[in-house]
């Protein structure tokens, strides 16, 4: 006799016990349910997903770099906001805004605050992502100076 599988089992640890056919059926059910949702709910879920990914990125030790601008670009896509329209709305030149999206420019406090207010994502999160990326960049470049700046070297210079 086959065990009855509930929704909690499908999304929890029990999903490892599902056959491929059961897993495919579950995926079709979720996709069907998702397709029936209003656009506002879909956007809200995707928005939350990006916010969680931003937080996860900060906490990860992964060597990959994701710019704050890349997260912003994904949010603009969710809400179907044109980049030029958004740049004008937050009072930034289009060329500077495109550089921001591509990571050639950094979020400053003003931009982080405006974006944070619009998307209800803490401005500090945007700035922390920038700081993390700067540290990653610095660590890649610092290899030759790493041995130069030590407490032992400082004490020996006295």
C-alpha positions as CSV (number, residue, x, y, z in Angstrom):
1,X,0.0,0.0,0.0
2,X,1.4,3.4,-1.0
3,X,1.8,6.1,1.6
4,X,-0.4,9.1,1.2
5,X,1.8,12.2,0.5
6,X,0.7,15.6,1.6
7,X,1.9,19.0,0.5
8,X,4.2,19.4,3.4
9,X,5.9,16.2,2.4
10,X,6.5,17.5,-1.1
11,X,8.3,20.6,0.0
12,X,10.1,19.2,3.0
13,X,12.6,16.4,3.7
14,X,10.1,13.8,2.6
15,X,10.5,14.9,-1.1
16,X,13.6,12.8,-1.3
17,X,11.3,9.7,-1.1
18,X,9.3,10.7,-4.1
19,X,9.6,8.9,-7.4
20,X,10.4,10.8,-10.5
21,X,6.8,10.6,-11.7
22,X,5.5,11.9,-8.4
23,X,8.0,14.8,-8.5
24,X,7.0,15.7,-12.0
25,X,3.3,15.6,-11.1
26,X,4.1,17.9,-8.1
27,X,6.0,20.3,-10.4
28,X,3.0,20.4,-12.8
29,X,0.6,21.2,-9.9
30,X,2.8,24.0,-8.7
31,X,3.2,25.4,-12.2
32,X,-0.5,25.2,-12.8
33,X,-1.3,26.9,-9.5
34,X,1.3,29.6,-10.2
35,X,-0.1,30.3,-13.7
36,X,-3.5,31.0,-12.2
37,X,-2.2,33.7,-9.8
38,X,-2.8,37.4,-10.5
39,X,0.3,39.3,-11.8
40,X,0.5,41.3,-8.5
41,X,1.0,38.1,-6.5
42,X,3.5,36.7,-9.0
43,X,5.4,40.0,-8.8
44,X,5.3,40.0,-5.0
45,X,6.7,36.5,-4.8
46,X,9.5,37.3,-7.3
47,X,10.2,40.5,-5.4
48,X,10.5,38.6,-2.1
49,X,12.7,36.0,-3.9
50,X,15.2,38.7,-5.1
51,X,15.3,40.3,-1.6
52,X,16.1,36.9,-0.1
53,X,18.7,36.2,-2.7
54,X,20.3,39.6,-1.9
55,X,20.5,38.6,1.8
56,X,21.8,35.1,0.9
57,X,24.5,36.7,-1.3
58,X,25.7,38.8,1.6
59,X,25.9,35.7,3.9
60,X,27.6,33.5,1.3
61,X,31.3,32.8,0.9
62,X,30.9,32.2,-2.8
63,X,33.6,33.8,-4.9
64,X,31.1,34.9,-7.6
65,X,30.4,38.6,-7.8
66,X,26.8,39.8,-8.2
67,X,26.5,43.6,-8.4
68,X,23.7,45.5,-6.6
69,X,22.9,46.8,-10.1
70,X,22.2,43.2,-11.3
71,X,19.6,42.8,-8.5
72,X,18.1,46.1,-9.3
73,X,17.9,45.2,-13.0
74,X,16.0,42.0,-12.1
75,X,13.5,44.0,-10.0
76,X,12.9,46.4,-12.9
77,X,12.2,43.4,-15.2
78,X,9.7,42.0,-12.7
79,X,7.7,45.2,-12.7
80,X,8.3,45.9,-16.4
81,X,9.8,49.3,-15.7
82,X,11.9,50.8,-18.4
83,X,15.5,51.6,-17.4
84,X,15.4,55.1,-18.8
85,X,12.1,55.8,-17.0
86,X,13.5,54.6,-13.7
87,X,16.7,56.6,-14.2
88,X,14.7,59.8,-14.8
89,X,12.4,58.9,-11.8
90,X,15.4,58.7,-9.4
91,X,17.1,61.8,-10.9
92,X,20.2,60.1,-12.4
93,X,21.6,60.4,-15.9
94,X,20.8,57.5,-18.1
95,X,24.4,56.7,-18.9
96,X,25.3,56.7,-15.2
97,X,22.3,54.5,-14.5
98,X,23.3,52.0,-17.1
99,X,26.8,52.0,-15.6
100,X,25.2,51.4,-12.2
101,X,23.3,48.4,-13.5
102,X,26.5,46.9,-15.0
103,X,28.6,47.5,-11.9
104,X,30.8,50.1,-13.4
105,X,29.3,52.6,-10.9
106,X,28.5,52.0,-7.3
107,X,25.4,52.6,-5.3
108,X,25.8,55.6,-3.0
109,X,23.6,56.5,0.0
110,X,21.3,58.6,-2.1
111,X,20.7,56.0,-4.7
112,X,20.4,53.2,-2.2
113,X,17.8,55.2,-0.2
114,X,15.7,56.0,-3.3
115,X,15.8,52.4,-4.6
116,X,15.2,51.2,-1.0
117,X,12.1,53.3,-0.7
118,X,10.7,52.3,-4.0
119,X,11.2,48.6,-3.6
120,X,10.9,48.4,0.2
121,X,14.3,46.8,0.5
122,X,16.6,48.2,3.2
123,X,19.1,50.8,1.7
124,X,21.8,49.3,3.8
125,X,21.4,46.0,2.0
126,X,22.3,47.6,-1.3
127,X,25.3,49.3,0.3
128,X,26.4,46.1,2.0
129,X,26.4,44.3,-1.3
130,X,28.6,47.1,-2.8
131,X,31.0,46.8,0.2
132,X,31.2,43.0,0.0
133,X,32.0,43.3,-3.7
134,X,34.7,45.9,-3.1
135,X,36.3,43.6,-0.5
136,X,36.3,40.8,-2.9
137,X,37.9,43.0,-5.5
138,X,40.5,44.2,-3.0
139,X,41.4,40.7,-1.8
140,X,42.0,39.7,-5.4
141,X,44.4,42.7,-6.0
142,X,46.2,42.8,-2.6
143,X,48.3,39.6,-2.9
144,X,51.6,41.4,-3.0
145,X,50.9,43.9,-0.3
146,X,49.4,41.3,2.1
147,X,52.7,40.5,3.7
148,X,53.8,44.1,3.9
149,X,51.0,45.2,6.3
150,X,51.3,43.2,9.4
151,X,51.6,44.0,13.1
152,X,55.0,42.4,13.2
153,X,56.3,44.6,10.4
154,X,54.9,47.7,12.2
155,X,56.5,46.8,15.5
156,X,59.9,46.1,13.8
157,X,59.9,49.6,12.2
158,X,60.0,51.3,15.6
